[in-house]
């Protein structure tokens, strides 16, 4: 956004977005079981931190992961409208825009309504719960109904030429339900009806998905043909962004290699765990140190290959030599 004229009005929001993202990421990283020695366990009295142990549970992690995705999506919305000014009235887009947005909203309502109907009719025994736990199943179903109402309200607000307000309402309600309501409710479910937690995770994802899809369509129609208050200055890029891109490349390759090791390590001496054993003489699980050397070597080899390709490309580029401008000869007749 630093290379887009007009984006200055949105830059203050990025500070708050980054702070919240860092807090959510810290919660996502927080472990439930601390790797403590016997002396350290004796100091605090248990293996768990008295306060931070709650951040290591899936209820907290599901909440912050959904919040991270919504904030990341919000940053893309700010980028899209960075150089946009006054928008056109929604009526100017014609009946086709209303039809498309209406269908998208209807599909979102049907999508959520299908799962709400499942929760209203499912037997507690199907979820390995006793009959007295049924109220814990009904509560998320009612929350889904409320979000269906929020989608309808957002579509109607857009039809009334209040699309920006509709996007804000939809995003705020999604954050409230996914992070606050279901974040707290997840702890209650873990204590009272633990098998229901996986259904809560599904509901959080469904709300997140419908929020992103409906908000995207609203944003596309709201800013279609909007006035431009600035231009994109291509090539203007701070140096830190280039270092970040290189860092992301390194981290992604390391992550892919590490996940491959985890997949291999979890199977241990099995082709199919518990069914078909790997009885070959060379069946073994590499050590962590061996894995570190191999994944680091793969990363260096891959990035070196990419750098070599860029170097070859630079050799193929023709160097542009400026052609000297010859001075105009004076007319001999003049």
C-alpha positions as CSV (number, residue, x, y, z in Angstrom):
1,X,0.0,0.0,0.0
2,X,3.0,2.3,0.4
3,X,3.2,2.5,-3.4
4,X,-0.4,3.5,-3.9
5,X,-1.4,7.1,-3.9
6,X,-4.4,7.6,-1.6
7,X,-3.6,4.7,0.6
8,X,-2.4,7.0,3.4
9,X,-5.9,7.2,4.9
10,X,-5.8,3.4,5.6
11,X,-2.2,3.1,6.8
12,X,-3.0,3.8,10.5
13,X,-5.3,0.8,10.6
14,X,-2.4,-1.5,9.6
15,X,-0.7,-0.9,12.9
16,X,-3.7,-2.2,14.8
17,X,-4.1,-5.1,12.4
18,X,-0.4,-6.1,12.9
19,X,-0.6,-5.9,16.7
20,X,-3.8,-8.1,16.8
21,X,-2.2,-10.5,14.4
22,X,0.9,-10.8,16.6
23,X,-1.2,-11.4,19.7
24,X,-3.3,-14.1,17.9
25,X,-0.1,-15.7,16.6
26,X,1.3,-15.8,20.1
27,X,-1.9,-17.5,21.4
28,X,-1.7,-20.0,18.6
29,X,1.9,-20.8,19.5
30,X,1.2,-21.1,23.2
31,X,1.7,-24.8,24.3
32,X,-0.6,-26.6,26.8
33,X,2.1,-28.8,28.2
34,X,5.3,-27.1,29.2
35,X,8.6,-29.0,28.7
36,X,9.7,-28.6,32.4
37,X,12.2,-30.3,34.5
38,X,11.3,-31.9,37.8
39,X,12.7,-28.8,39.7
40,X,10.7,-26.4,37.5
41,X,7.5,-28.4,38.0
42,X,8.1,-28.3,41.8
43,X,8.4,-24.5,41.6
44,X,5.0,-23.9,39.9
45,X,3.3,-27.0,41.4
46,X,2.3,-28.6,38.1
47,X,3.3,-29.1,34.5
48,X,0.9,-26.5,33.3
49,X,1.2,-22.7,33.6
50,X,-1.6,-21.5,35.9
51,X,-2.9,-19.0,33.3
52,X,-1.4,-19.7,29.9
53,X,-2.5,-23.3,30.0
54,X,-5.9,-22.3,28.7
55,X,-4.3,-20.7,25.6
56,X,-2.9,-24.1,24.7
57,X,-6.4,-25.7,24.3
58,X,-8.1,-26.1,20.9
59,X,-10.9,-23.7,21.9
60,X,-8.5,-20.8,22.1
61,X,-6.6,-21.8,19.0
62,X,-9.7,-22.2,16.8
63,X,-10.8,-18.7,17.8
64,X,-7.6,-16.9,17.1
65,X,-7.0,-18.8,13.8
66,X,-10.3,-17.6,12.5
67,X,-9.5,-14.1,13.7
68,X,-6.2,-14.2,11.9
69,X,-7.9,-15.3,8.6
70,X,-10.5,-12.5,8.9
71,X,-7.9,-9.9,9.6
72,X,-5.8,-11.1,6.7
73,X,-8.9,-10.9,4.4
74,X,-9.6,-7.3,5.8
75,X,-6.1,-6.3,4.8
76,X,-6.8,-7.4,1.2
77,X,-10.0,-5.3,1.2
78,X,-8.0,-2.3,2.3
79,X,-5.5,-2.9,-0.5
80,X,-8.3,-3.1,-3.1
81,X,-9.8,0.2,-2.1
82,X,-6.5,2.0,-1.4
83,X,-6.8,4.3,-4.4
84,X,-10.6,4.3,-4.7
85,X,-12.6,7.4,-3.8
86,X,-16.3,8.2,-4.4
87,X,-18.3,5.1,-5.3
88,X,-21.1,4.8,-7.8
89,X,-24.7,4.3,-6.5
90,X,-25.5,0.6,-6.4
91,X,-28.5,1.2,-8.7
92,X,-26.1,2.2,-11.4
93,X,-24.9,-1.4,-11.7
94,X,-28.2,-2.5,-12.9
95,X,-30.5,-5.4,-12.1
96,X,-27.7,-8.0,-12.8
97,X,-25.7,-6.8,-9.8
98,X,-28.8,-7.3,-7.6
99,X,-29.5,-10.7,-9.0
100,X,-25.9,-11.9,-8.5
101,X,-25.6,-10.5,-5.0
102,X,-29.0,-11.9,-4.1
103,X,-28.1,-15.4,-5.3
104,X,-24.7,-15.3,-3.4
105,X,-26.5,-14.2,-0.2
106,X,-29.2,-16.9,-0.7
107,X,-26.5,-19.6,-1.1
108,X,-24.8,-18.4,2.1
109,X,-28.1,-18.6,4.0
110,X,-28.9,-22.0,2.6
111,X,-25.4,-23.2,3.4
112,X,-25.6,-22.2,7.0
113,X,-29.3,-23.2,7.3
114,X,-28.5,-26.7,6.2
115,X,-26.1,-27.2,9.2
116,X,-28.4,-25.4,11.6
117,X,-31.2,-27.8,10.6
118,X,-28.8,-30.7,11.3
119,X,-28.0,-29.4,14.8
120,X,-31.7,-28.9,15.5
121,X,-32.6,-32.5,14.6
122,X,-29.5,-34.5,15.5
123,X,-29.7,-36.9,18.4
124,X,-27.2,-36.3,21.2
125,X,-26.4,-40.0,21.1
126,X,-25.1,-39.5,17.5
127,X,-22.5,-37.2,19.0
128,X,-21.7,-39.5,21.9
129,X,-23.6,-37.3,24.3
130,X,-26.2,-37.9,26.9
131,X,-29.8,-36.5,26.3
132,X,-29.4,-33.8,29.0
133,X,-26.5,-32.3,26.9
134,X,-28.9,-31.3,24.1
135,X,-29.0,-27.6,25.1
136,X,-25.3,-27.4,24.3
137,X,-26.1,-28.5,20.7
138,X,-29.0,-26.1,20.3
139,X,-27.0,-22.9,21.2
140,X,-24.7,-23.0,18.2
141,X,-27.7,-23.7,15.9
142,X,-29.3,-20.4,17.2
143,X,-26.0,-18.6,16.6
144,X,-26.1,-19.8,13.0
145,X,-29.6,-18.4,12.6
146,X,-28.4,-15.1,13.8
147,X,-25.6,-15.0,11.3
148,X,-28.1,-15.9,8.5
149,X,-30.0,-12.8,9.5
150,X,-26.8,-10.8,9.4
151,X,-26.2,-11.9,5.8
152,X,-29.7,-10.9,4.8
153,X,-29.2,-7.5,6.5
154,X,-25.9,-7.0,4.7
155,X,-27.4,-7.7,1.3
156,X,-30.3,-5.4,1.9
157,X,-28.0,-2.6,3.1
158,X,-26.0,-3.0,-0.1
159,X,-29.2,-2.6,-2.1
160,X,-29.8,0.6,-0.2
161,X,-26.4,1.9,-1.3
162,X,-24.7,1.3,2.1
163,X,-22.3,-1.4,1.0
164,X,-19.4,-0.2,3.2
165,X,-21.6,-0.4,6.2
166,X,-22.8,-3.9,5.2
167,X,-19.2,-5.1,4.9
168,X,-18.4,-3.7,8.3
169,X,-21.4,-5.3,9.9
170,X,-20.7,-8.7,8.3
171,X,-17.0,-8.7,9.4
172,X,-17.8,-7.5,12.9
173,X,-20.5,-10.1,13.5
174,X,-18.2,-12.8,12.1
175,X,-15.4,-11.8,14.5
176,X,-17.9,-11.6,17.4
177,X,-19.3,-15.0,16.8
178,X,-16.1,-16.9,15.7
179,X,-13.7,-15.4,18.2
180,X,-15.6,-14.1,21.2
181,X,-18.8,-16.2,21.4
182,X,-17.5,-19.6,20.2
183,X,-14.1,-18.9,21.7
184,X,-15.6,-18.7,25.2
185,X,-18.2,-21.4,24.4
186,X,-15.5,-23.8,23.3
187,X,-14.2,-23.9,26.8
188,X,-17.6,-24.7,28.1
189,X,-18.1,-27.4,25.5
190,X,-14.7,-29.0,26.4
191,X,-15.8,-29.3,30.0
192,X,-19.5,-30.3,29.5
193,X,-19.8,-31.8,26.0
194,X,-16.3,-32.5,24.6
195,X,-17.3,-34.4,21.4
196,X,-19.3,-31.3,20.3
197,X,-16.0,-29.3,20.0
198,X,-15.4,-30.6,16.4
199,X,-18.9,-29.4,15.4
200,X,-18.1,-26.0,16.8
201,X,-14.9,-25.9,14.7
202,X,-17.1,-26.7,11.6
203,X,-19.5,-23.9,12.5
204,X,-16.6,-21.4,12.9
205,X,-15.3,-22.4,9.5
206,X,-18.7,-22.1,7.8
207,X,-19.2,-18.6,9.3
208,X,-15.8,-17.6,8.1
209,X,-16.3,-18.9,4.6
210,X,-19.7,-17.3,4.1
211,X,-18.3,-14.0,5.5
212,X,-15.4,-14.0,3.0
213,X,-17.5,-14.9,0.0
214,X,-20.4,-12.5,0.6
215,X,-18.2,-9.6,1.6
216,X,-16.0,-10.1,-1.5
217,X,-19.1,-9.9,-3.8
218,X,-20.3,-6.8,-2.0
219,X,-16.9,-5.2,-2.2
220,X,-16.6,-5.9,-5.9
221,X,-19.9,-4.3,-6.7
222,X,-19.5,-1.3,-4.4
223,X,-16.1,-0.3,-5.8
224,X,-16.8,-1.2,-9.5
225,X,-16.3,2.0,-11.5
226,X,-15.4,4.0,-8.4
227,X,-13.5,7.3,-8.7
228,X,-9.7,6.9,-8.5
229,X,-7.9,9.3,-6.1
230,X,-4.4,8.1,-7.0
231,X,-2.3,5.8,-9.1
232,X,-0.2,2.7,-8.4
233,X,3.5,3.6,-8.6
234,X,5.0,0.4,-10.0
235,X,8.5,-0.4,-9.0
236,X,8.4,1.7,-5.8
237,X,9.0,-0.9,-3.1
238,X,10.8,-0.6,0.3
239,X,13.8,-2.8,0.8
240,X,12.3,-4.6,3.8
241,X,9.6,-6.0,1.5
242,X,12.2,-7.8,-0.6
243,X,13.8,-9.2,2.5
244,X,10.4,-10.4,3.7
245,X,9.8,-12.1,0.3
246,X,13.1,-14.0,0.6
247,X,12.3,-14.9,4.2
248,X,8.9,-16.3,3.2
249,X,10.5,-18.3,0.5
250,X,13.0,-19.9,2.9
251,X,10.3,-20.6,5.5
252,X,7.9,-22.2,3.0
253,X,10.6,-24.5,1.7
254,X,11.7,-25.4,5.2
255,X,8.0,-26.0,6.2
256,X,7.4,-28.3,3.2
257,X,10.5,-30.4,4.0
258,X,9.6,-30.5,7.7
259,X,6.1,-31.7,7.0
260,X,7.5,-34.4,4.8
261,X,9.7,-35.6,7.7
262,X,6.7,-35.5,10.1
263,X,4.7,-37.6,7.8
264,X,7.5,-40.1,7.5
265,X,8.3,-40.0,11.2
266,X,4.7,-40.6,12.4
267,X,4.4,-43.8,10.5
268,X,7.4,-45.2,12.4
269,X,7.9,-48.8,11.3
270,X,4.5,-49.1,9.6
271,X,3.4,-48.9,6.0
272,X,-0.2,-48.6,7.3
273,X,-0.2,-47.8,11.0
274,X,-1.3,-50.8,13.0
275,X,-2.2,-52.8,9.9
276,X,0.9,-53.4,7.7
277,X,4.3,-53.3,9.3
278,X,7.4,-52.2,7.4
279,X,9.6,-55.2,7.9
280,X,12.4,-54.2,5.5
281,X,16.0,-54.1,6.7
282,X,16.3,-50.4,5.9
283,X,13.1,-49.3,7.8
284,X,14.0,-46.6,10.3
285,X,13.1,-43.1,11.4
286,X,15.8,-40.5,10.9
287,X,16.9,-38.5,13.9
288,X,16.0,-34.8,14.4
289,X,19.6,-33.8,13.7
290,X,19.7,-35.7,10.4
291,X,16.4,-34.2,9.5
292,X,17.7,-30.7,10.2
293,X,20.8,-31.2,7.9
294,X,18.7,-32.7,5.1
295,X,15.9,-30.0,5.1
296,X,18.5,-27.2,5.3
297,X,20.4,-28.8,2.4
298,X,17.2,-29.0,0.4
299,X,16.4,-25.4,1.1
300,X,19.8,-24.2,0.0
301,X,19.7,-26.4,-3.1
302,X,16.3,-25.1,-4.1
303,X,17.1,-21.4,-3.5
304,X,20.4,-21.8,-5.3
305,X,18.6,-23.3,-8.3
306,X,16.2,-20.4,-8.4
307,X,19.1,-17.9,-8.1
308,X,20.9,-19.7,-11.0
309,X,17.7,-19.4,-13.2
310,X,17.5,-15.7,-12.4
311,X,21.1,-15.3,-13.4
312,X,20.6,-17.1,-16.7
313,X,17.6,-14.8,-17.4
314,X,19.7,-11.7,-16.7
315,X,22.3,-12.9,-19.3
316,X,19.6,-13.2,-21.9
317,X,18.5,-9.6,-21.5
318,X,19.8,-7.2,-24.0
319,X,21.6,-4.2,-22.6
320,X,20.0,-1.1,-24.0
321,X,22.6,1.3,-25.3
322,X,21.4,4.9,-25.5
323,X,21.5,6.2,-29.1
324,X,23.3,9.6,-29.2
325,X,21.1,12.4,-30.6
326,X,22.8,14.1,-33.5
327,X,22.5,17.8,-33.6
328,X,20.5,19.3,-36.4
329,X,22.7,20.7,-39.2
330,X,21.9,24.3,-40.1
331,X,20.3,24.9,-43.4
332,X,23.0,26.1,-45.9
333,X,20.5,28.1,-47.9
334,X,19.4,30.1,-44.9
